[in-house]
Amino acid sequence: MTNTVGLGLEGFTFPGLDPFELVDLAAQAGYTHVGIRLIDPATNTPRLTPGEARNLRSLAREREITLHGADIIDLEGPRVMWEESLSTLAACGITRLSSFCRGADMKVASRHFRDFVAQGREYAVTPYVEPVSYFGVNSIGVAADLIADAGGGGITLDTLHFGRAGDDLTLLAEIARSIPFWVQVCDGPALEELVPAGATVQERTALLRHESIACRLLPGEGVCGVTDVVRAVRANAPGSDLVLMVEAPNHEGVRDVGPLAYASAGRTAASNVIAQSGCTEDHA
């Protein structure tokens, strides 16, 4: 079991903050890590210049914050920008870059991710793929198949998408023994509270997407089994350390209490998950 669990704050939780503001907020709220929303998935281009990336790296060191990873590449988007994005990550000292794939053609998805992993190696960056419950790559099993075919990479495990996809804890435990996970924690209400009976596929997708972008709950406040997910990873991942990244965008909640109070509440909620997920609670 992983004995030491750190806590990080994902930039997706605060889309209005730039990476520098996010680092400052994370430090104020007592986090040890941040995940930077560094890549614009509409174009696959970095949001920072190499010079700005180096300045961000310096600020993170000054604030004693580790840059855990960056997101997010659209595997079906422009591939010509991969090199520039990977170069910017290298300037930040970031070694993880997440991605997603909307399409349902797994042969195409596998080819894209295989090429992404190969190019990432040139920059000492490990590409991760995030299963998104309403996209083509929507489960940890599908993601694991892409990684096996690519001969490398990791899975960005978002507890909301894990719950909404109906993913399996037994399979998670098995996969965690051999594939690295980037764990993002948040929660959501019962699906029947979100999606009305009789909703069309298009209506269901729109509601799930809106929840994912703007209406998540903090970890432990819903029914996605966050503690069970974290416990399965902790009990089976081969490493001794794990970082839980709070990714819980809730635009109304942030407006109500402000960014610092919301970030602090997320840290408290994630700390509770750590305490409940194992017999050790060493965390920052």
Kinemage of the C-alpha trace (Angstrom):
@kinemage 1
@onewidth
@group {chain A} dominant
@subgroup {mainchain}
@vectorlist {calphas} color= white
{ca met a 1} P 0.000 0.000 0.000
{ca thr a 2} L 1.147 3.538 -0.686
{ca asn a 3} L 2.140 5.057 2.637
{ca thr a 4} L 2.563 8.724 1.776
{ca val a 5} L -0.188 10.575 -0.026
{ca gly a 6} L 0.284 14.139 -1.225
{ca leu a 7} L -2.448 16.566 -2.206
{ca gly a 8} L -2.583 18.598 -5.387
{ca leu a 9} L -4.892 21.117 -7.023
{ca glu a 10} L -5.870 20.819 -10.679
{ca gly a 11} L -6.153 23.927 -12.832
{ca phe a 12} L -9.457 22.699 -14.301
{ca thr a 13} L -11.021 23.424 -10.909
{ca phe a 14} L -10.361 27.141 -11.446
{ca pro a 15} L -10.569 27.831 -15.199
{ca gly a 16} L -10.407 31.586 -14.590
{ca leu a 17} L -6.926 31.423 -13.040
{ca asp a 18} L -3.727 31.425 -15.063
{ca pro a 19} L -0.993 28.925 -14.059
{ca phe a 20} L 0.866 31.492 -11.946
{ca glu a 21} L -2.274 32.378 -9.995
{ca leu a 22} L -3.002 28.669 -9.546
{ca val a 23} L 0.420 28.038 -8.003
{ca asp a 24} L -0.118 30.921 -5.585
{ca leu a 25} L -3.592 29.671 -4.656
{ca ala a 26} L -2.380 26.112 -4.091
{ca ala a 27} L 0.381 27.354 -1.802
{ca gln a 28} L -2.035 29.497 0.197
{ca ala a 29} L -4.457 26.578 0.598
{ca gly a 30} L -1.760 24.163 1.771
{ca tyr a 31} L -1.383 21.886 -1.265
{ca thr a 32} L 1.939 20.348 -2.280
{ca his a 33} L 1.275 19.855 -6.019
{ca val a 34} L -0.573 21.466 -8.909
{ca gly a 35} L -1.774 20.258 -12.289
{ca ile a 36} L -1.494 22.970 -14.930
{ca arg a 37} L -4.103 23.561 -17.628
{ca leu a 38} L -1.249 24.204 -20.039
{ca ile a 39} L -2.523 22.989 -23.422
{ca asp a 40} L -5.510 24.386 -25.355
{ca pro a 41} L -7.254 21.216 -26.596
{ca ala a 42} L -8.959 23.122 -29.430
{ca thr a 43} L -5.584 23.625 -31.101
{ca asn a 44} L -3.182 21.454 -29.035
{ca thr a 45} L -1.020 24.550 -28.530
{ca pro a 46} L 0.648 25.579 -25.245
{ca arg a 47} L -0.806 28.542 -23.370
{ca leu a 48} L 2.671 29.643 -22.214
{ca thr a 49} L 5.818 30.595 -24.096
{ca pro a 50} L 9.023 28.718 -23.159
{ca gly a 51} L 10.158 31.795 -21.223
{ca glu a 52} L 6.893 31.941 -19.288
{ca ala a 53} L 7.175 28.198 -18.639
{ca arg a 54} L 10.605 28.686 -17.072
{ca asn a 55} L 9.235 31.523 -14.942
{ca leu a 56} L 6.402 29.256 -13.795
{ca arg a 57} L 8.939 26.601 -12.817
{ca ser a 58} L 10.832 29.179 -10.754
{ca leu a 59} L 7.651 30.387 -9.038
{ca ala a 60} L 6.637 26.827 -8.168
{ca arg a 61} L 10.044 26.208 -6.586
{ca glu a 62} L 9.781 29.459 -4.645
{ca arg a 63} L 6.325 28.519 -3.342
{ca glu a 64} L 7.438 24.893 -2.673
{ca ile a 65} L 4.852 23.524 -5.095
{ca thr a 66} L 5.537 20.539 -7.355
{ca leu a 67} L 4.269 20.787 -10.941
{ca his a 68} L 2.641 17.354 -11.064
{ca gly a 69} L 1.459 17.369 -14.664
{ca ala a 70} L -0.244 19.254 -17.465
{ca asp a 71} L -3.332 18.813 -19.590
{ca ile a 72} L -4.771 18.333 -22.081
{ca ile a 73} L -4.077 17.050 -25.612
{ca asp a 74} L -6.891 16.069 -27.973
{ca leu a 75} L -5.525 12.938 -29.637
{ca glu a 76} L -7.666 13.662 -32.688
{ca gly a 77} L -6.553 17.302 -32.825
{ca pro a 78} L -3.614 18.875 -34.691
{ca arg a 79} L -0.566 16.678 -34.237
{ca val a 80} L 1.800 19.273 -35.668
{ca met a 81} L 1.668 21.097 -32.316
{ca trp a 82} L 2.682 18.118 -30.153
{ca glu a 83} L 6.367 18.994 -30.364
{ca glu a 84} L 5.821 22.597 -29.259
{ca ser a 85} L 3.615 21.484 -26.369
{ca leu a 86} L 6.103 18.856 -25.222
{ca ser a 87} L 8.942 21.363 -25.443
{ca thr a 88} L 7.005 23.790 -23.239
{ca leu a 89} L 6.407 21.024 -20.686
{ca ala a 90} L 10.121 20.300 -20.649
{ca ala a 91} L 10.787 23.995 -19.919
{ca cys a 92} L 8.411 23.703 -16.939
{ca gly a 93} L 10.083 20.515 -15.746
{ca ile a 94} L 6.768 18.663 -16.104
{ca thr a 95} L 6.956 14.953 -16.932
{ca arg a 96} L 3.243 14.057 -17.288
{ca leu a 97} L 0.848 15.190 -20.029
{ca ser a 98} L -2.761 14.030 -20.168
{ca ser a 99} L -4.889 13.423 -23.268
{ca phe a 100} L -8.355 12.317 -24.354
{ca cys a 101} L -10.008 10.828 -27.417
{ca arg a 102} L -13.617 11.558 -28.396
{ca gly a 103} L -13.869 9.097 -31.281
{ca ala a 104} L -15.119 5.531 -30.978
{ca asp a 105} L -12.655 4.011 -33.471
{ca met a 106} L -10.196 2.311 -31.146
{ca lys a 107} L -7.762 1.457 -33.944
{ca val a 108} L -7.393 5.159 -34.677
{ca ala a 109} L -7.185 6.029 -30.981
{ca ser a 110} L -4.527 3.377 -30.446
{ca arg a 111} L -2.441 4.639 -33.346
{ca his a 112} L -2.625 8.230 -32.086
{ca phe a 113} L -1.701 7.315 -28.524
{ca arg a 114} L 1.144 5.061 -29.682
{ca asp a 115} L 2.621 7.966 -31.653
{ca phe a 116} L 2.051 10.343 -28.727
{ca val a 117} L 3.939 8.045 -26.349
{ca ala a 118} L 6.821 7.695 -28.804
{ca gln a 119} L 7.137 11.466 -29.214
{ca gly a 120} L 6.827 12.037 -25.470
{ca arg a 121} L 9.884 9.862 -24.850
{ca glu a 122} L 12.014 12.369 -26.779
{ca tyr a 123} L 11.200 14.965 -24.098
{ca ala a 124} L 11.172 12.657 -21.049
{ca val a 125} L 7.399 13.221 -20.824
{ca thr a 126} L 4.991 10.371 -20.085
{ca pro a 127} L 1.655 10.742 -21.908
{ca tyr a 128} L -1.443 9.751 -19.975
{ca val a 129} L -4.892 9.068 -21.395
{ca glu a 130} L -8.034 10.069 -19.516
{ca pro a 131} L -11.163 7.941 -19.877
{ca val a 132} L -14.087 10.373 -20.200
{ca ser a 133} L -17.456 8.759 -19.605
{ca tyr a 134} L -19.151 10.352 -22.634
{ca phe a 135} L -16.219 9.975 -25.096
{ca gly a 136} L -15.053 7.002 -27.148
{ca val a 137} L -12.187 6.212 -24.753
{ca asn a 138} L -14.489 6.042 -21.750
{ca ser a 139} L -13.215 3.352 -19.381
{ca ile a 140} L -10.031 2.238 -17.684
{ca gly a 141} L -10.161 -1.053 -19.598
{ca val a 142} L -10.093 0.737 -22.954
{ca ala a 143} L -7.330 3.041 -21.703
{ca ala a 144} L -5.278 0.050 -20.528
{ca asp a 145} L -5.556 -1.494 -24.004
{ca leu a 146} L -4.191 1.700 -25.589
{ca ile a 147} L -1.279 1.722 -23.147
{ca ala a 148} L -0.483 -1.948 -23.780
{ca asp a 149} L -0.424 -1.307 -27.527
{ca ala a 150} L 1.747 1.803 -27.111
{ca gly a 151} L 4.213 0.068 -24.813
{ca gly a 152} L 4.030 2.907 -22.309
{ca gly a 153} L 1.957 5.687 -20.843
{ca gly a 154} L -0.417 6.015 -17.924
{ca ile a 155} L -4.078 6.520 -17.046
{ca thr a 156} L -5.562 9.772 -15.774
{ca leu a 157} L -8.136 8.381 -13.353
{ca asp a 158} L -10.945 10.862 -12.728
{ca thr a 159} L -13.254 9.540 -10.023
{ca leu a 160} L -16.314 11.265 -11.528
{ca his a 161} L -15.818 9.653 -14.921
{ca phe a 162} L -14.963 6.334 -13.259
{ca gly a 163} L -18.310 6.416 -11.460
{ca arg a 164} L -20.351 7.669 -14.415
{ca ala a 165} L -18.880 4.973 -16.694
{ca gly a 166} L -19.762 2.257 -14.169
{ca asp a 167} L -16.147 1.117 -14.088
{ca asp a 168} L -15.088 -1.878 -12.022
{ca leu a 169} L -13.012 -1.742 -8.828
{ca thr a 170} L -11.644 -5.257 -9.345
{ca leu a 171} L -10.336 -4.302 -12.771
{ca leu a 172} L -8.934 -1.075 -11.319
{ca ala a 173} L -7.009 -3.021 -8.696
{ca glu a 174} L -5.592 -5.314 -11.372
{ca ile a 175} L -4.560 -2.484 -13.703
{ca ala a 176} L -3.032 -0.436 -10.864
{ca arg a 177} L -0.409 -3.130 -10.342
{ca ser a 178} L 1.248 -2.425 -13.696
{ca ile a 179} L 0.094 0.961 -15.065
{ca pro a 180} L 0.799 4.332 -13.426
{ca phe a 181} L -2.226 6.389 -12.418
{ca trp a 182} L -2.687 10.136 -12.201
{ca val a 183} L -5.569 10.274 -9.713
{ca gln a 184} L -8.057 13.153 -9.828
{ca val a 185} L -10.669 13.214 -7.078
{ca cys a 186} L -14.120 14.778 -7.028
{ca asp a 187} L -17.666 13.469 -6.738
{ca gly a 188} L -21.188 13.664 -8.122
{ca pro a 189} L -24.789 12.979 -7.134
{ca ala a 190} L -26.761 9.871 -8.032
{ca leu a 191} L -27.152 9.666 -11.810
{ca glu a 192} L -30.947 9.697 -11.605
{ca glu a 193} L -30.751 13.081 -9.886
{ca leu a 194} L -28.772 14.441 -12.814
{ca val a 195} L -30.288 12.755 -15.869
{ca pro a 196} L -34.098 12.523 -16.006
{ca ala a 197} L -35.811 9.316 -17.065
{ca gly a 198} L -36.459 9.283 -20.792
{ca ala a 199} L -33.554 11.592 -21.650
{ca thr a 200} L -32.144 11.079 -25.130
{ca val a 201} L -28.520 10.097 -25.660
{ca gln a 202} L -27.770 13.669 -26.716
{ca glu a 203} L -29.497 15.100 -23.629
{ca arg a 204} L -27.682 12.674 -21.338
{ca thr a 205} L -24.306 13.565 -22.868
{ca ala a 206} L -24.992 17.293 -22.549
{ca leu a 207} L -25.929 16.932 -18.880
{ca leu a 208} L -22.875 14.796 -18.093
{ca arg a 209} L -20.606 17.238 -19.896
{ca his a 210} L -22.060 20.225 -18.019
{ca glu a 211} L -21.594 18.406 -14.710
{ca ser a 212} L -17.993 17.573 -15.585
{ca ile a 213} L -17.125 21.141 -16.556
{ca ala a 214} L -19.046 23.201 -14.008
{ca cys a 215} L -21.001 21.278 -11.366
{ca arg a 216} L -18.821 18.683 -9.662
{ca leu a 217} L -18.985 17.947 -5.951
{ca leu a 218} L -15.991 17.766 -3.652
{ca pro a 219} L -14.677 14.243 -2.981
{ca gly a 220} L -16.854 12.378 -0.492
{ca glu a 221} L -19.947 14.537 -1.071
{ca gly a 222} L -21.548 12.236 -3.660
{ca val a 223} L -22.022 8.623 -4.704
{ca cys a 224} L -19.009 7.940 -6.946
{ca gly a 225} L -17.250 5.811 -4.326
{ca val a 226} L -14.155 8.007 -4.203
{ca thr a 227} L -12.757 6.367 -1.072
{ca asp a 228} L -13.116 2.889 -2.600
{ca val a 229} L -11.362 4.037 -5.782
{ca val a 230} L -8.470 5.569 -3.862
{ca arg a 231} L -8.238 2.504 -1.618
{ca ala a 232} L -7.994 0.214 -4.668
{ca val a 233} L -5.143 2.263 -6.118
{ca arg a 234} L -3.319 2.589 -2.790
{ca ala a 235} L -3.552 -1.130 -2.097
{ca asn a 236} L -2.222 -2.200 -5.490
{ca ala a 237} L 0.037 0.479 -6.960
{ca pro a 238} L 3.671 -0.652 -6.651
{ca gly a 239} L 5.077 2.724 -5.566
{ca ser a 240} L 5.211 4.007 -2.001
{ca asp a 241} L 3.898 7.498 -2.838
{ca leu a 242} L 0.672 8.750 -4.375
{ca val a 243} L -0.680 12.221 -5.110
{ca leu a 244} L -4.410 12.907 -5.083
{ca met a 245} L -5.261 15.823 -7.334
{ca val a 246} L -8.452 17.714 -6.489
{ca glu a 247} L -10.294 18.365 -9.752
{ca ala a 248} L -13.726 19.583 -8.740
{ca pro a 249} L -14.880 22.542 -10.861
{ca asn a 250} L -18.059 24.012 -9.395
{ca his a 251} L -18.545 27.500 -10.739
{ca glu a 252} L -21.421 28.375 -8.423
{ca gly a 253} L -19.568 27.066 -5.385
{ca val a 254} L -16.483 29.151 -6.180
{ca arg a 255} L -18.626 32.264 -6.698
{ca asp a 256} L -20.339 31.691 -3.364
{ca val a 257} L -17.266 31.306 -1.138
{ca gly a 258} L -14.319 32.505 -3.216
{ca pro a 259} L -11.336 30.575 -4.657
{ca leu a 260} L -9.300 30.237 -1.458
{ca ala a 261} L -12.175 28.949 0.669
{ca tyr a 262} L -13.204 26.512 -2.060
{ca ala a 263} L -9.638 25.266 -2.574
{ca ser a 264} L -9.263 24.810 1.189
{ca ala a 265} L -12.534 22.883 1.375
{ca gly a 266} L -11.276 20.632 -1.423
{ca arg a 267} L -8.079 19.961 0.487
{ca thr a 268} L -10.029 19.042 3.617
{ca ala a 269} L -12.334 16.748 1.650
{ca ala a 270} L -9.399 14.984 -0.022
{ca ser a 271} L -7.636 14.615 3.331
{ca asn a 272} L -10.724 12.843 4.654
{ca val a 273} L -10.626 10.467 1.683
{ca ile a 274} L -6.991 9.667 2.449
{ca ala a 275} L -7.803 8.965 6.104
{ca gln a 276} L -10.656 6.661 5.144
{ca ser a 277} L -8.803 4.804 2.386
{ca gly a 278} L -6.116 3.107 4.439
{ca cys a 279} L -4.483 2.654 7.793
{ca thr a 280} L -1.830 5.327 7.150
{ca glu a 281} L -2.651 8.981 6.795
{ca asp a 282} L 0.688 10.620 6.103
{ca his a 283} L -0.138 13.558 3.885
{ca ala a 284} L 0.884 17.153 3.470
